[in-house]
């Protein structure tokens, strides 16, 4: 993103995280079982040649509300938002399938 405005970069990441949470909340299979949020405060880096800037070290956490497990991953803002937030979708999908092992956890015990 070719902006020197820190808030503009942060809003872009927040937009994709909100979309992800909305989809998880309305999903007929998971019914709001998972949530994604940002941890900490990323730092803002402006390119030396003045051509733009980016948020660096954005840590997103995916949490399973049922088991309390959490998975965290850190990337730069441009990487999270590439292709309409596809890396956020991939991160959450991998967390649900591989890290939380959602298919093995039953509600009855």
N, C-alpha and C positions, 0 to 999 in steps of 0.2 A: 504494500500500500504506500502510495507516494504522498503521505501527509506528515506534517511535523506536529500534529495535534495528538497528544497522548490519549486524551479521552475518546477520540474517534477510533483509535485502535482498540481500546478497551471495550467500547460499545459493540464493535464488530464481534469480538470473542463472546461477549455476554449474549448477543443476539443468537448465536448458534447454540450456546449452552441452554438458553431458554427454550429454543425450538426442540432440543433433545429432550429436556425435562417434560415439555408439553406432550411430546409423542410417547414418552414412557408412561406418563400419567394416564393417557387415553388409550393405551395399547390393550386390546382385549385379552391378551395372554398374561402380561405381567401386571397389569392393573395398578401401576404406580409403585411397584415393589422396589424399583431402583431410582436413584437420583444422582445427578452430576453437579458438582460445584467446584469453584476455584479456591485454591488455598494459597495464602500468602499474598505478597504484593510483587508483581513482576517489575523489572526495571526497564526504563525506556532508553533505547539506544538510537541516536541519530547518526546517519552515515557521514563519514568524514568529508565526502565530496558534496554534501548538502542535497543529495538527490531524494532523500526520504528518511524514514525511520521505522522502527518496529519495537513491539513489546517483546522482551526476552524472558525466558524461564517462567513460562506460565504453567503452573502445576494444576492439573485437573484431577479430581478425585471422583471415582464412581463408587457409590455405596449401596450395598444390599440392605435395605431396611429390615428385612426379615431375620437375617443372620448377624447383621452388624459388621460384616466384612467390608473392607475398603481396599481399593486398588488405586494407586496414584501414578501419573505419568507426566513428565515435564517436556515441553517443547516450546519453540518460539511461536509468537502469535500468528505470523504468516503461515507457519506449518499447520497449525490447528485449523485455520480458516481457508486453507487451500481447497479448491473445488467445492465451494459451498459448505464447508465444515465437514467434509468427508472423513477427515482424520478423527474428529470427535465421534462420529458414528461408528467408525471402525474400532476405536478404543473402547467404547461402551459395549459393542457387540463381542469383542474378544474378552472383556472382563466378565460379561454374563456367561459366556460359553465355557471359557477356559479357567478363569480365576475363581469365579463363584461356584462353578460346576452346578448351575441352576437345575439341570435335568436330574441330578442325583438327590437333591434336597426335597424331601416330602414335607407336607404341612402336618402330617399326622405323627411325626416323630422321627 
